[in-house]
Amino acid sequence: MSGILDSFSLSGRRILVTGGSRGLGQAMARGLSQAGARVVAVARTPVEDEADSGVHHAVGDLSDIARVGSLVDEAEKFLEGTVDSVVHAAGVQHRAPAVDFPIDEWERVVRVNLTAPFALSQEIGRRQINAGIEGSHVFVASLTSTLGLPNIAAYSATKSGVMGLVRSLAVEWAEQGIRVNAIGPGYFRTALTENLFRNEEAREGLMRRIPQKRFGNPDDLSGALVFLASDASAYVTGQLVMVDGGWTAA
């Protein structure tokens, strides 16, 4: 009989990660690869570090909805089979007071953070159902999936929407053996948060709010992500796993 540790193995799994050229997406792709998966990381920009062993990097813009099918075709050609799991790590941000928030920026954030992930999961889910295989879809949520923060109305709306989508897909696809969950990062220093971290007063205010008294390291996400992508979470679907140093518990 296989031991519990065997259920965390991703050996032989075929996984597509979006936003995998830098930041949290790159770290998540690396963690999945270290757990044994074959990983294709798709991003709009080339990878920052070509030394990610086991991760195949591809350039593509998944917000171009018309290209989603062809990008999945390319990934499956490299992976030599239907994608088992998808991780939606790509995302954008725009900060502005709600009364001044540009509608074009609103539409851009919604398209990248919510519409594109749905279109990709729709395409992959369709293929998994047609092939009769089980799968795991992991969306990247946020602190703003559960609470309000100022000056990021579009981002908050999309990350709240992500959880509505997670619950809906989880229920709809449960009988097909396709699980849908989300991972919720707290504050990590990435390109999306760099401007905030440069503000010393804001940075110190955030630190006071985090019970663990430290910001996240990108590799902190790997354990929860491997759990959600693996058989160790076979009876977990429609859930949000927060990785936030205790922020949402305080």
N, C-alpha and C positions, 0 to 999 in steps of 0.2 A: 504494500500500500504506500502511495506517495505521502511524504511528509508535508507539513504545513508550508515549509520554505519552498517546496517545489511549486506550490500554487502561485507563488509570486513571480515565477520565471516567465519571461516573454520570449523564450527561445522559439524560433520559427514564426513568430508573429510578424505581420506586415503592417507598418504603421506610417501614416501620413501626418506630418506636423506642419501647421502654417505659422508664418512669422518666425521661422527657425534659423534666421541668419544672424541674430544677435539677441542680447538680453535674455529674458525669461524663456522665450521660445527656443533659443539655441541651447540653453541649459536643460530644458525639458527633453529636447531631442537627444542630447547626449546621455541623459539619465536612462531613457528608454533603450538606447543602444547598449548601455552597460548592463541592462537587465536581460539582454539577449535578443532584442528585436532587430529586424531589418527596418531601417527608418529612412524615409524620404522627407526632407525638410524643404518646404516651398516658401519663398519670400520674394518680395518685389526687388530687393537689393541683394547683391552677392554676399556670401558669407564673410564675416569679419575674420574668422580663424579657420583656415582650411585643415587644421590638425584634428578635427573631430572624427576620430576613428569610428567606422561603422555607420556614419550618417552620410547619406547621399544628398547633396544640396542642389536644388533646382530653382531657377528664377522664373517667377510667374506672378501675375496680379490676380488674385482670386476675387477682388471686387469687380473685375470684369466678368460679370455673371455668364456671359455667352461663352466664355472660355473654360468654365468649370469642368465640363465633361472632358475636354481634351487634356486638361491638366491631370485629371484623375487617370485618364488613359495612359499618359506618360509615366505617372507614378506606378501604375500596375504593370506596365511593361518592364520597368526596372525591378520591381518586387516579384515579378513572375507569378502574379495571382491577384485575387481580389483583396482589397485593403481590409484588414481585420479591425483596425482601430484608427480613429482620427482624433487629433488634438488641435483645437482651435485657439492658437496662441496669438495670432495676428491681431493688432488693435491700434487705434489712433486716439488722440486726445485733442481737445481744444478747450482752453480756459478763457472764460469771459463771464461777466455778470449776465444773468438771465435777460435783463432788459436790453442788453446790447448784443446778445448772442446772434451772430450772422446766420441766416437761414441756410446759406450754402455750406457753412461749416457743420451745421446740424445735419444736413443731408449726407455730407461726407462721412461723418462719424457713424451715423446709422447704417450707411451702406457697408462700411468696412467691418464694424463691430457686431452687427446683427443680421443684415440681409445676406452678406457673403457667407458667414458660418452656416446659416440655414440652408442656403443653396448647395453648399458643399456636403453637409450631412444628408440632405435630400438625395443628392446624386449617389453618395456612397451607400446610404441606407437602401435605396432602390436596388443597387447592385448586390448588396448582401442578401436581401430578401429573395431576389431572383436566383441567386446561387445557393440559397438554402444554408447560409452560414451564420453563425452567431457573431456578434461584434460589440465593440465598446466605443462610444462617442463621448469625448471629454471636452466640455466647453470651459473657457477661462472666464470666470465671473470676477467679482470684486467686492471690496468693502461696501461699495455703493449698490450692491445687489440687495443689501439688507438695511442700509441706513443712508441718510442724506448728508451730502457734503456740498458746500457752496461753489459756485462758479464753474461747474462742470455738468450742466443740465443734460446735454446730449449724451455724454459718457454715462451718467447715472441712468438715463432712460434706457440705453442699450444694455447695460449690465443687469438692470432689473428685467428687461425683456428677455435676456439670455436665460434667466431662471424660469420664466414662463415657458419658453421654448423647451428647456430641459424637461420640465414636468410633463408637457404635452407629448413630446416624442417618446419619453420613457414609458408612458402609459400606452401609447399607440403601438409601439414596437415590442412591448414586453413579451408577447406570446411568440414572437419570432426569435427570441433569445438575444435581442439587441438591447444593450443597456446604455443609458444616457445619463451622465452625471456632470457635475461641474467642480472645478477646483477654484478656490477664492484666495488669491494672494493678498496679503496686507501690503505694507509699504516696503518696496524694494527699490533700490536705486537703478533706474533704467532710463532710456531715452525719453520715455513718456513722463517721468517724474523729475528729470534733471533740473528743470527750471525751479521747481518747488524746493528741491534739496539745496539749491544755491542760496536760498533765503535762510539765513541763520536762525532768525526768529521762528520761522515756520518749521524748520527742521527740529529745533529744540522743543517746540510745541508738540510735534508728532511723537518725539521720543518719550515725552512725559505721559503720553496716552497709551503707550505700549507696555503691558505688564512685564514682558521679558526684557525690556530696556535695551533692545537692539533692533536694527532694521534687518529685513530678510536678506539672506544670501540666495542667489538664484538656485543653487543646488539644494536648498531647503525644500523645494517643490518636488524633487524627484521621488521621495518615498511615497507621498500621497498619490502622485501620478501613476507610479508603477502599480500601486494597489488598485486604483480605479481601472487601469488597462488590463489587469491580470485576472486570473481565475480566483484570486484571493477575495475579490469583491463580487463573486458570482451572483449573490443575492442582494446586491446593492444597485438600485436604479432610481433616478429622479431626485438625487441628493446633491447637496452642496457641502463640500469639505473645505473648511476655512483653514488657511495656512497664514496666520496673521499675528503670531506672537501673543495671542490672547486679546487682541483689540476688541473683537465683537463680544467677548465674554465679560469684559469689564464694564 
